[in-house]
Amino acid sequence: MNLKKSSRKKMVLISPVKTLTAMMMLSGAATHASADILIGEAANTKLSMYGILDAGILYQDKVSTDGDEKLGLETSGLRQTVLGFKGSRSLDNGMDAFFNLEAHFDLDTGMFHGTGDASTDGDDSSGRLLFRRQANLGVTGDWGTVIIGRQYGPALLAHLGTEPRIFKEQFSNLYAWAYSQYFSTVNDPASTDGRNANNDVGIFFKNAVQYRNNINGLDFGVLYSFGGQEGSQKEGDVIAIGAAYNTGPVTLSGSYQNMRDQQTAEDVVTSWALGAAYAVGDLNFKTNFMNTENNDANGNQILDLDALGVGMDWQWNEKNSATIAYYVNKDKAPAKSVETKSLVLSNEYTIGESTIVYAQLAHVDADEMGTISRYATSIVASPAPAGETTTLINVGFNFAF
């Protein structure tokens, strides 16, 4: 997530087991996952590394209601730029132990990427986390996989096969997902605005335990993040569930997340989503719908987002894949009825193993709306101006290893 370039704070699991293959795709290039580099092996222990480097040029014809345009270097247009390390070790009874460490940085500056973590108290100090995306260990076997620590939640991962653009880093509903679950983490812990410090943009969760398995084509995960507050286990906790079922040409996905305030235990973020995809020949049709509600610490509604995406992928030759997607994201909270409509066209050209040149265009039409609605309905890191139509063009290079 390119969160640091938005809101002036510049505001997807790698595991050694087959059941987590779908989760690996969010840490790899869009459709070209690369092999890990083995950096050490001793006895029954393997250590490896992997990474993605992604940068390009982004043009935006309007960055404000004054009509000013902007041209600049943009990190992570197709996928986030990351560097990761992982390891696995064989155990008794056919099981394996493993760990994942994954950092996120910006290729245009070389700095650690901004985080959606709470940073106004002692929860995460500076907010510039070294291993923002993953810092966990686990055990896997025929019975499934258990992961402990900071990790990807199962909800967004469930929809990788049904979101029209696979939650690509720019021009997808990755931002509607993230921004609609972001504001509760930056609120002052002493205020009544609502706060859940275990949530990093609804994608990453700390203090978490997750169980995953794949049974007859149903890949699912259940995560619980401990609130860690004195006197009540409910205060500040998170539950997240996600599942994807794939059979032949059809993929179905569903998810649910609930995050509670760390002082009142009121629900501050509740999100659910459904998706479907159908592949026929070189075409893959996709649709995904999400609803997210934000409440304050007293249960008063702040955001009620409906986010719908429909699209089609076309593998039009061996090296080229084109996508067309349309997003309608609407905030229906009390006294609101505002929406952002976005049309996206893109093409990816594979010029070598795990190496892609991409071009993508977004045309965004946003109603007049307030700050929370503007971010929550956006498909780009820096939301288009409210009450304007905006065109963005991004051309870049993605190198994965």
C-alpha positions in Angstrom: 0.0 0.0 0.0 1.2 3.4 -0.9 -0.2 5.0 2.2 2.5 7.5 2.7 1.7 9.4 -0.4 -1.8 10.0 0.8 -3.2 12.0 3.7 0.2 13.6 4.0 1.2 10.6 6.1 1.9 8.6 3.0 -0.8 6.7 4.1 -0.2 -9.7 0.3 2.1 -14.6 3.2 5.0 -16.5 2.1 5.0 -20.0 3.5 6.7 -23.2 2.5 3.4 -25.1 2.2 1.2 -25.7 -0.9 -2.0 -24.5 0.9 -0.7 -21.0 0.9 0.1 -20.7 -2.8 -2.6 -18.1 -3.4 -1.3 -15.9 -0.6 2.2 -15.9 -2.2 0.7 -14.1 -5.3 0.3 -10.8 -3.4 4.0 -10.8 -2.7 4.9 -11.7 -6.2 4.3 -10.1 -9.6 0.8 -10.1 -10.8 0.8 -13.4 -12.6 4.5 -14.3 -12.5 5.6 -15.5 -9.1 9.3 -15.8 -8.9 11.4 -18.5 -7.3 13.0 -17.8 -4.0 16.8 -17.5 -3.8 18.2 -20.1 -1.5 20.8 -18.4 0.6 21.7 -21.1 3.1 21.0 -24.8 3.9 22.2 -26.8 6.8 20.9 -30.2 7.8 17.1 -29.9 7.6 16.9 -26.1 7.7 16.6 -23.9 4.6 16.9 -20.1 4.5 15.9 -18.1 1.4 15.1 -14.6 0.3 12.8 -13.0 -2.3 11.9 -9.5 -3.4 10.0 -7.2 -5.8 11.4 -3.9 -7.2 8.8 -1.7 -8.9 9.0 1.9 -10.1 7.7 4.1 -12.9 6.4 7.4 -13.9 2.9 8.7 -12.9 1.1 11.6 -14.6 -2.1 13.1 -13.1 -3.9 15.9 -15.0 -5.5 17.3 -11.8 -4.1 17.0 -8.3 -6.4 19.7 -6.8 -9.5 21.6 -7.7 -7.2 24.3 -9.1 -6.6 22.0 -12.0 -2.8 21.7 -11.5 -1.2 18.7 -13.1 1.7 16.6 -11.8 4.4 14.3 -13.3 6.8 12.4 -11.1 8.5 9.1 -10.2 6.2 6.6 -8.5 7.2 3.6 -6.5 5.2 0.4 -6.6 2.7 1.0 -9.4 2.0 -2.7 -10.1 3.2 -4.3 -6.9 4.6 -3.1 -3.6 8.4 -3.0 -3.4 9.5 -5.5 -0.8 12.5 -7.5 0.5 11.7 -10.7 2.4 13.4 -13.6 4.1 11.9 -16.9 5.1 13.0 -20.2 6.5 11.7 -23.8 7.0 12.8 -26.7 9.1 11.6 -30.3 9.1 10.1 -31.5 12.4 8.9 -34.8 13.7 5.6 -36.4 12.6 5.8 -35.0 9.1 5.5 -31.4 10.2 7.5 -28.3 9.3 8.3 -25.1 11.2 8.8 -21.9 9.3 9.2 -18.1 9.6 8.5 -15.0 7.4 10.2 -11.6 7.6 9.0 -9.1 5.0 10.0 -5.4 4.7 8.3 -2.7 2.6 10.3 0.2 1.2 10.0 2.9 -1.5 12.2 2.5 -4.5 12.0 6.2 -5.4 13.6 7.3 -2.1 15.0 4.1 -0.5 13.1 4.8 2.7 11.0 2.4 4.7 7.4 2.7 3.5 4.8 4.4 5.7 2.5 2.2 7.8 -1.1 2.3 8.8 -0.2 1.4 12.4 -1.2 3.5 15.3 1.8 5.8 16.1 0.4 8.4 18.5 1.1 6.3 21.6 3.3 3.4 22.6 1.7 0.9 20.3 4.3 1.1 17.5 6.5 4.1 18.4 7.7 5.7 15.2 5.4 3.8 12.8 8.4 3.1 10.5 8.4 -0.6 10.9 11.3 -2.7 9.6 9.1 -5.8 8.9 5.8 -4.0 8.3 4.3 -6.8 6.2 5.3 -9.9 8.0 7.2 -10.9 11.2 5.9 -14.3 12.1 6.6 -18.0 12.7 4.4 -21.1 12.3 4.0 -24.8 12.1 2.4 -26.7 9.2 1.3 -30.3 8.6 -1.4 -32.5 7.0 -3.8 -30.9 9.5 -3.3 -27.4 8.3 -1.1 -24.4 9.2 -0.8 -22.2 12.3 0.9 -18.8 12.0 1.8 -16.5 15.0 2.9 -12.9 14.9 2.4 -10.0 12.5 0.9 -11.3 9.3 -1.5 -10.9 6.4 -5.1 -11.3 7.4 -7.2 -14.0 5.6 -9.9 -11.6 4.4 -8.2 -9.7 1.6 -6.2 -12.7 0.6 -9.5 -14.6 -0.1 -10.4 -12.2 -2.9 -7.1 -12.3 -4.9 -8.8 -14.4 -7.6 -12.0 -12.3 -7.8 -10.9 -8.7 -7.5 -10.8 -7.3 -11.0 -7.2 -6.2 -10.8 -5.9 -8.7 -8.1 -5.6 -5.7 -5.7 -2.8 -4.2 -7.7 -0.9 -1.5 -5.9 -2.4 1.3 -8.1 -5.8 1.6 -9.7 -7.7 -1.1 -7.8 -10.0 -1.4 -4.8 -6.9 -2.2 -2.7 -7.2 1.5 -1.6 -11.0 1.3 -0.9 -10.2 -1.7 1.3 -7.4 -0.1 3.1 -8.6 3.5 3.5 -12.0 2.3 4.7 -10.3 0.5 7.6 -7.4 3.0 8.2 -8.8 5.9 10.2 -9.6 3.9 13.3 -5.8 3.3 13.8 -4.8 6.9 13.7 -7.4 8.4 16.1 -6.2 9.6 19.5 -6.6 6.7 22.0 -8.1 9.1 24.5 -10.8 10.4 22.1 -14.3 8.9 21.3 -13.5 8.6 17.6 -12.8 4.9 17.9 -9.5 3.1 17.7 -8.1 -0.3 17.0 -4.3 -0.4 17.2 -4.0 -4.1 16.0 -5.3 -3.1 12.5 -2.9 -1.9 9.7 -5.3 -0.9 6.9 -7.3 -4.1 7.2 -4.5 -6.1 5.6 -1.9 -6.7 8.2 -2.5 -7.6 11.8 -0.2 -7.8 14.8 -0.6 -9.8 18.0 -2.3 -12.4 15.8 -2.8 -16.1 15.5 -4.2 -17.6 12.3 -5.2 -21.1 11.2 -5.2 -22.0 7.5 -6.1 -25.1 5.5 -7.1 -26.2 2.0 -9.8 -28.9 1.8 -11.1 -30.1 -1.6 -10.5 -26.8 -3.3 -11.6 -24.6 -0.4 -8.7 -22.5 0.8 -9.6 -20.7 4.1 -8.1 -18.9 7.1 -9.4 -17.8 10.5 -7.4 -15.1 12.4 -7.7 -13.7 15.9 -5.7 -10.7 17.1 -5.5 -10.3 20.8 -6.6 -6.9 22.1 -4.1 -7.0 25.0 -6.0 -4.6 27.2 -6.3 -5.0 30.9 -9.6 -6.2 32.2 -11.3 -7.3 28.9 -10.2 -9.5 26.1 -12.8 -7.9 23.8 -11.3 -4.5 23.9 -9.1 -3.9 20.9 -9.4 -7.4 19.4 -9.9 -8.4 15.8 -11.5 -11.4 14.1 -11.0 -12.1 10.4 -12.2 -14.9 8.2 -11.6 -15.5 4.5 -12.3 -18.3 2.1 -11.9 -19.0 -1.6 -13.3 -21.9 -3.5 -11.9 -22.9 -6.9 -13.3 -25.6 -9.1 -12.3 -25.6 -12.8 -13.2 -22.2 -14.4 -15.1 -20.9 -11.4 -13.7 -19.1 -8.3 -15.9 -17.9 -5.4 -14.7 -15.8 -2.5 -16.0 -14.5 0.8 -14.7 -12.7 3.9 -15.6 -11.0 7.2 -13.6 -8.8 9.5 -14.6 -7.2 12.8 -12.4 -4.8 14.9 -13.4 -3.5 18.3 -12.5 -0.3 20.1 -9.6 -0.8 22.6 -11.4 1.1 25.4 -15.2 0.5 24.9 -15.2 -2.8 23.0 -17.6 -1.2 20.5 -17.4 -2.4 16.9 -15.3 0.3 15.1 -14.8 -1.5 11.8 -17.0 -4.2 10.3 -16.3 -5.4 6.8 -17.6 -8.2 4.6 -17.0 -9.0 0.9 -18.1 -11.5 -1.8 -16.6 -12.2 -5.1 -16.8 -14.5 -8.2 -14.7 -15.1 -11.3 -15.2 -17.2 -14.4 -12.5 -18.1 -16.9 -13.2 -19.1 -20.5 -10.3 -19.5 -22.9 -8.1 -16.4 -22.8 -10.7 -14.4 -20.9 -11.3 -14.2 -17.1 -14.4 -12.3 -15.9 -14.3 -11.0 -12.3 -16.6 -9.2 -9.9 -16.0 -8.3 -6.2 -18.3 -6.4 -3.7 -17.3 -5.1 -0.3 -19.2 -3.3 2.4 -17.3 -1.6 5.3 -18.8 0.3 8.2 -16.8 2.6 10.5 -18.2 3.6 13.9 -16.9 5.7 16.7 -16.2 4.4 20.2 -19.9 5.0 21.1 -21.2 3.1 18.1 -22.2 6.1 16.0 -21.7 5.4 12.3 -19.1 7.4 10.4 -18.7 5.5 7.1 -20.9 3.0 5.3 -19.0 2.1 2.1 -20.3 -0.1 -0.8 -17.4 -0.9 -3.1 -18.1 -2.7 -6.4 -15.6 -3.7 -9.0 -16.2 -5.6 -12.3 -13.6 -6.4 -14.9 -12.1 -8.7 -17.4 -8.5 -10.0 -18.0 -7.5 -10.9 -21.6 -4.3 -12.9 -22.3 -4.1 -11.7 -25.9 -0.8 -13.3 -26.6 2.0 -15.2 -24.9 3.6 -12.1 -23.5 0.8 -9.6 -23.1 -2.2 -9.4 -20.7 -4.7 -6.6 -20.8 -7.3 -5.7 -18.2 -10.4 -3.5 -18.2 -12.1 -2.7 -14.9 -14.8 -0.4 -13.6 -15.3 0.6 -10.0 -18.3 2.2 -8.3 -17.5 3.1 -4.6 -20.3 4.8 -2.6 -20.5 6.1 1.0 -24.0 5.7 2.3 -23.4 6.9 5.9 -26.1 9.2 7.5 -26.5 12.5 5.7 -24.2 11.2 2.8 -24.8 9.7 -0.6 -21.5 10.3 -2.5 -19.6 8.1 -4.9 -16.5 7.8 -7.0 -16.6 6.1 -10.3 -13.4 4.8 -11.9 -12.5 3.2 -15.3 -9.2 1.4 -15.5 -7.4 0.2 -18.6 -4.0 -1.6 -18.4 -1.5 -3.9 -20.2 1.4 -5.9 -18.9 4.2 -7.1 -21.2 6.5 -9.9 -19.9 10.0 -9.3 -21.2 11.7 -12.0 -19.2 11.2 -14.3 -16.3 9.4 -12.4 -13.5 10.1 -9.1 -15.3 7.2 -6.9 -16.6 6.8 -3.6 -18.3 3.3 -2.2 -17.6 1.1 0.7 -18.6 -2.1 1.6 -16.9 -4.7 4.4 -17.1 -7.4 5.4 -14.7 -10.3 7.9 -15.4 -11.8 9.0 -12.0 -15.1 10.8 -11.5 -15.5 11.9 -7.9 -18.5 13.7 -6.3 -18.1 16.5 -3.9 -17.4 14.8 -0.5 -15.5 15.0 2.8 -12.1 13.7 3.6 -13.1 10.2 4.9 -15.4 9.5 2.0 -12.8 10.8 -0.5 -10.2 8.4 0.7 -12.5 5.4 1.2 -13.9 5.6 -2.3 -10.5 6.0 -4.0 -8.7 3.5 -6.2 -5.4 5.5 -6.1 -2.9 6.3 -3.3 -3.5 10.1 -3.6 -7.3 10.4 -4.1 -8.4 12.5 -7.1 -9.9 15.9 -6.3 -13.5 15.9 -5.1 -16.0 17.2 -7.6 -13.7 16.7 -10.5 -12.9 14.2 -13.3 -9.3 13.2 -13.3 -7.1 11.1 -15.6 -4.0 9.3 -14.3 -1.4 7.4 -16.4 1.3 5.2 -15.0 4.1 3.5 -16.9 6.6 1.3 -15.0 8.9 -1.6 -14.6 8.5 -4.6 -12.3 11.4 -6.9 -11.4 10.8 -9.9 -9.1 13.2 -12.4 -7.7 
